[in-house]
Amino acid sequence: IQLQASEEKMLQYVSTAFTKEFVPISNGSLLWTLSFCSDHVKDKTPIVLMHGFGGGVGLWAQNLDELSQQRPVFALDLLGFGQSTRPVFPTDAAEAEEQFVESIEEWRASLGLESMILLGHNLGGFLALSYSIQFPGRVKHVVLVEPWGFPDRPETSDSDQLIPVWIKALSAMFRPFNPLASLRLVGPLGPTLVQTLRPDFKKKFSSLFSDNTVSEYIYHLNVQSPSGETAFKNMTGPCGCAKRPMLQRIDQLHPDIPISIIYGSRSSIDSISGFTVKKMRPRSHVEIIMIRGAGHYAYADHPEDFNHRLLDVCDKVD
């Protein structure tokens, strides 16, 4: 209930009409979905937005209005995250990834979407490409925003944030556990911990909120049963990179599927992986887009620039 209320607060300034529903998939699971489909855009290929680790549909609050004026938009909480069902995932990395991908395909079939522009941020980007490899006929264009899990070893660059020493010590203490275990352990102090750990989130959404709406939303997203979080941990090696790096499989993607990779120029994620993808696909369309002045959450740091660049990409689809 608190998560639902927190999400509604995040979306209160979205002016375009949309529907909210739990889309049924197999094993009784449900994927929480926002659908934007005005009559004047219903014949265009829809954009499907998939959030990153620890995220949810509310984080697209600054993008939904502008994107939905140009084409249908669907935003879903990934299986194991947000308001979607939180099942027990396999402990094997490949099997956990497969469960994520199958849930996306079942979601697509349940909604009757013939094809998609599939956009994923962070973990969502990793899953978007994994899905596109397995179901190439359903993807017209794949957009990766600061994707996780591509290189064989950790990307090295300056951090996007300054984390206090006590937070680093706390993180080290809980490293054997799920990534966000400390957030659940501190109980009511969780929102304060989020504000301390990521004070930048308030700035990212300052055009909408002057209070702690965003940090409270992130807290409620991640204080639930750590289903998707556990799956992510099982898919991650000790160095923070994917156990099954996507660069080792990029050659399996159908050459006719175009890729756009969006990075923030001030991000902690190294763009080298994107240029490696471009080099590995010399006969396919691969576009690298930099959002100047943005960090890892490029769509929230500079939403107007992000929306404009994304819509330019989509215009080439239809």
Secondary structure, 3 states (H helix, E strand, C coil): CHHHHHHHHHCCCCCCCCEEEEEECHHHCEEEEEEECCHHHCCCCCEEEECCCCCCHHHHCCCHHHHHCCCCEEEECCCCCCCCCCCCCCCCHHHHHHHHHHHHHHHHHHHCCCCEEEEEECHHHHHHHHHHHHCHHHEEEEEEECCCCCCCCCCCCCCCCCCCHHHHHHHHHCCCCCCCHHHHHCHHHHHHHHHHHCCHHHHHCCCCCCCCHHHHHHHHHHCCCCHHHHHHHHHECCCCCECCCHHHCHHHCCCCCCEEEEEECCCCCCCHHHHHHHHHCCCCCEEEEEECCCCCCHHHHCHHHHHHHHHHHHHCCC
